[in-house]
Amino acid sequence: MSNDRFKSITLQQMEALIFLVKEGSFSRAAKKMLLTQPALTKNIKNVEDALGVVVVNRSNAGISLTPEGKILYNYAGRIIKLRDEAKTKIVKLSDNTGGNVYVSASTIPATYILPGALSEFKKKHPDIRIYIKTADSEEAMNMVLDTEVEIGCIGKKPTNKKLMAEPLWKDRLILAVPKGHRFYKSKAIKLSELSNEPFVIREKGSATRELFESYLRESKSTSLSGLNICGELGSSEAIKEAVIAGFGVSVISIHAIKRELAAGLLFEVPIAGLKMERNFYLIYPRRTDFRLSHKIFMDFLKEYKNYTK
């Protein structure tokens, strides 16, 4: 018997042997397999040619297996069972919505939007676990590029062509001052009035800082270097607390200070001619075959924007 020919035995040929034994005749086995009787006979003949032995005894009384046929029949049954188990597990995996999703997020969405979103999401999909890694927008974007996480939520649209970006939520940057500040009852101030005012700013890499700088460049009336920067802090929470404490004023996301505005701890002061708006973006690698759990979460985030208005 040639080893190479033995390897040529196919799953269909094994199934033909199994059905032949179960049905007890070539005609009934062929009908079960949706084959013609000559086709089923050919499958058994190919098995015997590959083994170099007879596996099925044919007689007027019916069919029976030879000793070699019994060995092959037993192994064929186990092999077909394993194939069917593999199919069941794969189908189950495809139907299963559970799993882990790793997300990088810049400070504002990670701190002020995603916690509420995750609470809503968990009610609908308790079997999907979301892990958030917080960083500035630049670092969060690099986490996606480096496959440290699968998706990201950041405050600027990436220019890297390896990434897809879909707008999620609107944001507005405002000038925040504490109660009692000389601006806090002003209907609006000029940008030039900020020049000598102690000003607290986010760190480099922050999308909030980049957006503010871009609006300053567009206004052409001043620049970041023209402001009285008294501190550079690494989070919106730190900025907020610094402003409340009277350390300085700052431009910050409206999402970050909704409670403080409502409580009268901070006040929004409009800057004449300067309306600073942006989107937060869902980012992910351009060529990615996402699992079902990831698709469910991404679709949820796209819908959740309705709750943030």
The 8 nearest C-alpha neighbors of each residue, nearest first, counted from 0:
[[1, 51, 50, 2, 49, 5, 4, 52],
 [0, 2, 4, 3, 5, 49, 50, 51],
 [3, 1, 5, 4, 0, 6, 49, 50],
 [2, 4, 6, 1, 5, 7, 49, 0],
 [5, 3, 49, 7, 1, 6, 2, 50],
 [4, 6, 2, 49, 7, 3, 50, 8],
 [7, 5, 3, 4, 8, 2, 49, 9],
 [6, 8, 4, 5, 9, 3, 49, 46],
 [9, 7, 6, 5, 46, 12, 49, 10],
 [10, 8, 12, 11, 7, 13, 6, 46],
 [9, 11, 13, 12, 14, 8, 79, 75],
 [10, 12, 14, 9, 13, 15, 42, 8],
 [11, 13, 15, 42, 9, 14, 10, 43],
 [14, 12, 10, 16, 15, 11, 75, 17],
 [13, 15, 11, 17, 16, 12, 18, 10],
 [16, 14, 12, 18, 13, 17, 19, 11],
 [15, 17, 19, 13, 14, 18, 20, 12],
 [18, 16, 14, 20, 19, 15, 21, 13],
 [19, 17, 21, 28, 15, 20, 16, 22],
 [20, 18, 16, 28, 22, 17, 21, 23],
 [19, 21, 23, 17, 18, 22, 16, 63],
 [22, 20, 18, 19, 23, 17, 28, 24],
 [23, 21, 19, 28, 24, 20, 18, 27],
 [24, 22, 20, 19, 21, 62, 61, 25],
 [23, 25, 26, 27, 22, 19, 28, 61],
 [24, 26, 28, 27, 29, 19, 36, 40],
 [25, 27, 29, 28, 24, 36, 30, 35],
 [26, 28, 30, 29, 24, 25, 22, 31],
 [27, 29, 19, 31, 18, 25, 30, 26],
 [30, 28, 34, 32, 26, 36, 27, 31],
 [29, 31, 33, 27, 28, 32, 34, 26],
 [32, 30, 28, 29, 33, 27, 18, 34],
 [31, 33, 29, 34, 30, 28, 15, 18],
 [34, 32, 30, 31, 29, 35, 28, 36],
 [35, 33, 29, 32, 30, 38, 36, 39],
 [34, 36, 38, 37, 29, 39, 33, 30],
 [35, 37, 39, 29, 38, 26, 40, 25],
 [38, 36, 40, 39, 35, 41, 34, 29],
 [39, 37, 41, 35, 36, 40, 34, 42],
 [38, 40, 42, 36, 41, 37, 29, 15],
 [41, 39, 37, 43, 38, 42, 36, 44],
 [40, 42, 44, 38, 39, 43, 37, 45],
 [43, 41, 12, 39, 45, 40, 44, 46],
 [42, 44, 46, 40, 45, 41, 47, 12],
 [43, 45, 41, 47, 46, 42, 48, 40],
 [46, 44, 48, 42, 43, 47, 49, 41],
 [47, 45, 49, 43, 44, 48, 8, 50],
 [48, 46, 44, 50, 52, 49, 53, 45],
 [47, 49, 51, 45, 46, 50, 44, 52],
 [48, 50, 4, 5, 46, 47, 51, 45],
 [51, 49, 47, 52, 48, 0, 5, 46],
 [50, 52, 48, 0, 49, 47, 53, 1],
 [53, 51, 50, 47, 54, 48, 67, 49],
 [52, 54, 47, 55, 65, 51, 68, 56],
 [53, 55, 68, 65, 67, 64, 47, 52],
 [56, 54, 64, 63, 65, 53, 57, 68],
 [55, 57, 63, 62, 64, 65, 58, 54],
 [56, 58, 62, 61, 55, 63, 59, 60],
 [59, 57, 60, 61, 62, 56, 63, 55],
 [58, 60, 61, 57, 62, 56, 24, 63],
 [59, 61, 58, 62, 57, 63, 56, 23],
 [62, 60, 58, 59, 57, 23, 24, 63],
 [61, 63, 57, 56, 58, 23, 55, 24],
 [64, 62, 56, 55, 65, 57, 61, 20],
 [65, 63, 55, 68, 69, 54, 56, 66],
 [64, 66, 68, 54, 67, 55, 69, 56],
 [67, 65, 69, 68, 64, 70, 54, 71],
 [68, 66, 70, 65, 69, 54, 71, 52],
 [67, 69, 54, 65, 64, 71, 66, 70],
 [70, 68, 72, 66, 67, 71, 64, 65],
 [71, 69, 67, 73, 68, 72, 74, 66],
 [70, 72, 68, 74, 69, 73, 75, 67],
 [73, 71, 69, 75, 70, 74, 68, 76],
 [72, 74, 76, 70, 75, 71, 69, 77],
 [73, 75, 77, 71, 76, 72, 78, 70],
 [76, 74, 72, 78, 13, 77, 73, 71],
 [75, 77, 73, 79, 74, 78, 80, 72],
 [76, 78, 80, 74, 75, 79, 81, 73],
 [77, 79, 75, 81, 80, 76, 74, 82],
 [80, 78, 82, 76, 81, 77, 75, 83],
 [79, 81, 77, 83, 78, 82, 76, 84],
 [82, 80, 84, 78, 79, 83, 85, 77],
 [81, 83, 79, 85, 80, 84, 78, 86],
 [82, 84, 86, 80, 85, 81, 87, 79],
 [85, 83, 81, 87, 86, 82, 80, 88],
 [84, 86, 82, 88, 83, 87, 81, 89],
 [85, 87, 83, 89, 84, 88, 90, 82],
 [88, 86, 84, 90, 85, 89, 91, 83],
 [89, 87, 91, 85, 90, 86, 92, 84],
 [88, 90, 92, 86, 91, 87, 85, 93],
 [91, 89, 93, 87, 92, 88, 86, 94],
 [92, 90, 88, 94, 89, 93, 95, 87],
 [91, 93, 89, 95, 90, 94, 88, 96],
 [92, 94, 90, 91, 95, 89, 291, 96],
 [95, 93, 91, 92, 90, 96, 291, 89],
 [94, 96, 92, 93, 97, 91, 291, 292],
 [97, 95, 292, 291, 94, 98, 127, 126],
 [98, 96, 127, 126, 95, 292, 99, 128],
 [97, 99, 127, 292, 128, 100, 96, 126],
 [98, 100, 128, 127, 129, 101, 97, 130],
 [99, 101, 129, 293, 130, 128, 102, 98],
 [102, 100, 130, 148, 149, 129, 131, 99],
 [103, 101, 131, 150, 151, 148, 130, 132],
 [102, 104, 151, 132, 139, 131, 133, 148],
 [105, 103, 152, 133, 109, 151, 153, 139],
 [104, 106, 135, 136, 153, 134, 133, 107],
 [105, 107, 109, 110, 108, 135, 133, 134],
 [106, 108, 110, 109, 111, 105, 255, 112],
 [109, 107, 112, 111, 110, 113, 106, 105],
 [110, 108, 106, 104, 113, 107, 105, 111],
 [111, 109, 107, 108, 106, 112, 113, 114],
 [110, 112, 108, 107, 109, 255, 254, 113],
 [113, 111, 108, 114, 115, 110, 109, 116],
 [112, 114, 116, 109, 115, 108, 117, 111],
 [115, 113, 117, 116, 112, 118, 111, 110],
 [116, 114, 118, 113, 117, 112, 119, 111],
 [115, 117, 113, 119, 114, 118, 120, 112],
 [118, 116, 120, 114, 119, 115, 113, 121],
 [117, 119, 115, 121, 116, 120, 114, 122],
 [120, 118, 116, 117, 122, 121, 115, 123],
 [119, 121, 117, 122, 123, 118, 124, 116],
 [122, 120, 125, 124, 118, 123, 119, 117],
 [121, 123, 120, 119, 124, 125, 118, 117],
 [122, 124, 121, 120, 125, 119, 126, 118],
 [123, 125, 121, 126, 127, 122, 120, 97],
 [126, 124, 121, 127, 122, 123, 128, 120],
 [125, 127, 97, 124, 128, 98, 96, 121],
 [128, 126, 97, 98, 125, 124, 99, 129],
 [127, 129, 99, 100, 98, 126, 130, 125],
 [128, 130, 100, 99, 101, 131, 127, 102],
 [129, 131, 101, 102, 100, 128, 132, 99],
 [132, 130, 102, 103, 101, 133, 129, 104],
 [133, 131, 103, 102, 104, 134, 130, 101],
 [132, 134, 104, 105, 103, 109, 106, 131],
 [135, 133, 105, 139, 138, 104, 106, 136],
 [134, 136, 105, 205, 138, 137, 204, 139],
 [137, 135, 105, 139, 153, 138, 206, 205],
 [136, 138, 140, 204, 139, 135, 141, 205],
 [139, 137, 141, 140, 135, 136, 134, 142],
 [140, 138, 136, 103, 142, 134, 141, 137],
 [139, 141, 137, 143, 138, 142, 136, 144],
 [142, 140, 144, 138, 143, 139, 145, 137],
 [143, 141, 147, 145, 139, 140, 144, 148],
 [142, 144, 146, 148, 141, 140, 145, 149],
 [143, 145, 141, 146, 142, 140, 284, 162],
 [144, 146, 142, 147, 143, 141, 148, 140],
 [147, 145, 143, 148, 144, 142, 149, 141],
 [146, 148, 142, 145, 143, 149, 144, 101],
 [147, 149, 101, 146, 143, 102, 150, 142],
 [148, 150, 101, 143, 146, 102, 283, 147],
 [151, 149, 283, 102, 282, 148, 143, 103],
 [150, 152, 103, 282, 102, 104, 281, 153],
 [153, 151, 104, 281, 280, 282, 103, 105],
 [154, 152, 105, 136, 280, 279, 104, 155],
 [153, 155, 279, 206, 280, 278, 136, 105],
 [156, 154, 153, 206, 157, 279, 280, 278],
 [155, 157, 280, 158, 164, 154, 153, 279],
 [158, 156, 159, 155, 164, 162, 140, 160],
 [157, 159, 160, 156, 162, 161, 155, 164],
 [158, 160, 161, 157, 162, 163, 156, 144],
 [161, 159, 162, 158, 163, 285, 157, 284],
 [162, 160, 159, 285, 284, 163, 144, 286],
 [163, 161, 284, 285, 160, 283, 159, 282],
 [162, 164, 285, 283, 282, 284, 165, 161],
 [165, 163, 282, 281, 280, 162, 156, 166],
 [164, 166, 281, 280, 167, 282, 163, 156],
 [167, 165, 280, 279, 278, 281, 168, 164],
 [166, 168, 280, 279, 301, 304, 281, 165],
 [169, 167, 279, 304, 278, 166, 170, 307],
 [168, 170, 278, 277, 279, 171, 167, 276],
 [169, 171, 277, 276, 278, 168, 252, 172],
 [170, 172, 276, 253, 275, 252, 277, 173],
 [173, 171, 252, 251, 275, 253, 250, 276],
 [174, 172, 250, 251, 175, 267, 252, 253],
 [173, 175, 250, 268, 249, 267, 251, 269],
 [174, 176, 267, 266, 249, 248, 250, 173],
 [175, 177, 248, 266, 265, 183, 242, 180],
 [178, 176, 265, 243, 180, 242, 266, 264],
 [179, 177, 180, 265, 264, 183, 266, 176],
 [178, 180, 177, 181, 183, 182, 184, 176],
 [181, 179, 183, 182, 178, 177, 176, 184],
 [180, 182, 183, 179, 184, 185, 178, 176],
 [183, 181, 185, 180, 184, 268, 176, 188],
 [182, 184, 180, 185, 181, 266, 176, 178],
 [183, 185, 182, 186, 181, 268, 266, 180],
 [186, 184, 182, 187, 183, 268, 188, 269],
 [185, 187, 184, 269, 268, 188, 183, 182],
 [188, 186, 269, 185, 270, 271, 268, 189],
 [189, 187, 270, 271, 190, 269, 192, 185],
 [188, 190, 191, 271, 192, 270, 187, 193],
 [189, 191, 192, 193, 270, 188, 271, 220],
 [190, 192, 189, 193, 194, 221, 220, 188],
 [193, 191, 190, 189, 194, 188, 195, 196],
 [192, 194, 196, 191, 195, 190, 226, 189],
 [195, 193, 226, 192, 191, 196, 227, 225],
 [196, 194, 227, 193, 197, 226, 192, 198],
 [195, 197, 193, 194, 227, 198, 247, 248],
 [198, 196, 247, 227, 229, 228, 248, 195],
 [197, 199, 228, 247, 248, 229, 249, 227],
 [200, 198, 230, 249, 247, 229, 231, 228],
 [199, 201, 231, 232, 249, 230, 198, 202],
 [202, 200, 232, 231, 208, 233, 205, 234],
 [201, 203, 233, 231, 232, 205, 204, 200],
 [204, 202, 205, 201, 208, 209, 206, 135],
 [205, 203, 137, 135, 202, 206, 136, 209],
 [204, 206, 135, 208, 207, 203, 136, 202],
 [205, 207, 209, 208, 154, 136, 155, 210],
 [208, 206, 210, 205, 209, 211, 251, 201],
 [207, 209, 211, 205, 206, 210, 201, 212],
 [210, 208, 206, 212, 211, 207, 213, 205],
 [209, 211, 213, 207, 212, 208, 206, 214],
 [212, 210, 208, 214, 213, 209, 207, 215],
 [213, 211, 215, 209, 210, 214, 208, 216],
 [212, 214, 210, 216, 215, 211, 209, 217],
 [215, 213, 217, 211, 216, 212, 218, 210],
 [214, 216, 212, 218, 213, 217, 222, 221],
 [217, 215, 213, 219, 214, 218, 222, 212],
 [218, 216, 214, 219, 215, 213, 220, 212],
 [217, 219, 215, 220, 216, 214, 221, 273],
 [220, 218, 216, 217, 221, 215, 222, 214],
 [221, 219, 218, 191, 222, 215, 190, 216],
 [220, 222, 219, 225, 215, 223, 191, 218],
 [223, 221, 225, 224, 215, 216, 226, 212],
 [222, 224, 225, 226, 212, 221, 215, 228],
 [223, 225, 222, 226, 227, 228, 221, 194],
 [224, 226, 222, 223, 221, 194, 227, 228],
 [227, 225, 194, 223, 224, 228, 195, 193],
 [226, 228, 197, 195, 198, 196, 194, 229],
 [229, 227, 198, 226, 230, 199, 197, 200],
 [228, 230, 197, 198, 199, 227, 247, 231],
 [229, 231, 199, 228, 200, 232, 198, 247],
 [230, 232, 200, 201, 202, 199, 233, 229],
 [233, 231, 201, 202, 234, 238, 237, 200],
 [232, 234, 202, 201, 237, 231, 235, 238],
 [235, 233, 237, 236, 232, 238, 106, 201],
 [234, 236, 238, 237, 239, 255, 106, 107],
 [237, 235, 239, 234, 238, 240, 255, 241],
 [236, 238, 240, 234, 235, 239, 241, 232],
 [239, 237, 235, 241, 236, 240, 232, 242],
 [238, 240, 236, 242, 237, 241, 235, 243],
 [239, 241, 243, 237, 242, 238, 244, 236],
 [242, 240, 244, 238, 246, 239, 243, 237],
 [241, 243, 245, 239, 247, 244, 248, 240],
 [242, 244, 240, 177, 245, 241, 239, 265],
 [245, 243, 241, 242, 246, 240, 177, 247],
 [246, 244, 242, 247, 243, 241, 177, 248],
 [247, 245, 241, 242, 244, 248, 197, 243],
 [246, 248, 197, 198, 242, 245, 199, 249],
 [247, 249, 198, 176, 242, 175, 199, 197],
 [250, 248, 199, 175, 198, 174, 251, 200],
 [249, 251, 174, 173, 175, 172, 252, 248],
 [250, 252, 172, 173, 249, 253, 174, 175],
 [253, 251, 172, 254, 255, 171, 173, 170],
 [252, 254, 255, 256, 171, 172, 257, 173],
 [255, 253, 252, 256, 257, 111, 107, 170],
 [256, 254, 252, 253, 257, 111, 107, 235],
 [255, 257, 259, 258, 253, 254, 260, 252],
 [258, 256, 260, 259, 254, 255, 253, 261],
 [259, 257, 261, 260, 256, 262, 255, 263],
 [260, 258, 262, 264, 256, 261, 265, 257],
 [259, 261, 265, 263, 257, 258, 262, 266],
 [260, 262, 258, 259, 263, 257, 264, 265],
 [261, 263, 259, 260, 264, 258, 265, 257],
 [264, 262, 260, 265, 261, 259, 266, 178],
 [265, 263, 259, 262, 178, 260, 177, 243],
 [266, 264, 177, 260, 259, 263, 176, 178],
 [267, 265, 176, 175, 260, 183, 177, 268],
 [266, 268, 175, 174, 173, 269, 176, 265],
 [267, 269, 174, 187, 175, 266, 183, 270],
 [270, 268, 187, 271, 267, 188, 174, 186],
 [271, 269, 188, 187, 273, 189, 190, 272],
 [270, 272, 189, 273, 187, 188, 269, 190],
 [273, 271, 270, 274, 189, 218, 190, 269],
 [272, 274, 270, 271, 275, 214, 218, 269],
 [275, 273, 276, 272, 270, 172, 171, 271],
 [276, 274, 172, 171, 273, 277, 214, 173],
 [275, 277, 171, 170, 172, 274, 278, 169],
 [278, 276, 170, 169, 171, 279, 275, 154],
 [279, 277, 169, 168, 170, 166, 280, 154],
 [278, 280, 154, 168, 153, 167, 166, 155],
 [281, 279, 166, 167, 165, 153, 152, 164],
 [280, 282, 152, 165, 164, 151, 166, 167],
 [283, 281, 164, 151, 163, 150, 280, 152],
 [282, 284, 150, 163, 162, 285, 151, 143],
 [285, 283, 162, 286, 287, 161, 163, 144],
 [284, 286, 162, 163, 161, 287, 283, 160],
 [287, 285, 284, 288, 161, 162, 283, 163],
 [286, 288, 289, 284, 285, 283, 149, 290],
 [287, 289, 290, 286, 291, 284, 285, 294],
 [290, 288, 287, 293, 294, 291, 292, 149],
 [289, 291, 293, 292, 294, 288, 93, 96],
 [290, 292, 294, 293, 96, 295, 289, 93],
 [291, 293, 96, 295, 290, 294, 97, 98],
 [294, 292, 296, 290, 291, 295, 289, 297],
 [293, 295, 291, 297, 296, 292, 298, 289],
 [296, 294, 292, 298, 293, 297, 291, 299],
 [295, 297, 299, 293, 298, 294, 300, 292],
 [298, 296, 294, 300, 299, 295, 293, 301],
 [299, 297, 301, 295, 296, 300, 294, 302],
 [298, 300, 296, 302, 297, 301, 303, 295],
 [301, 299, 303, 297, 302, 298, 296, 304],
 [302, 300, 298, 299, 303, 167, 304, 297],
 [301, 303, 299, 300, 304, 305, 298, 306],
 [304, 302, 300, 305, 306, 301, 299, 116],
 [303, 305, 168, 307, 306, 302, 167, 301],
 [304, 306, 303, 307, 308, 302, 168, 301],
 [307, 305, 304, 303, 308, 302, 116, 168],
 [308, 306, 304, 305, 168, 303, 112, 169],
 [307, 306, 305, 304, 169, 168, 170, 303]]
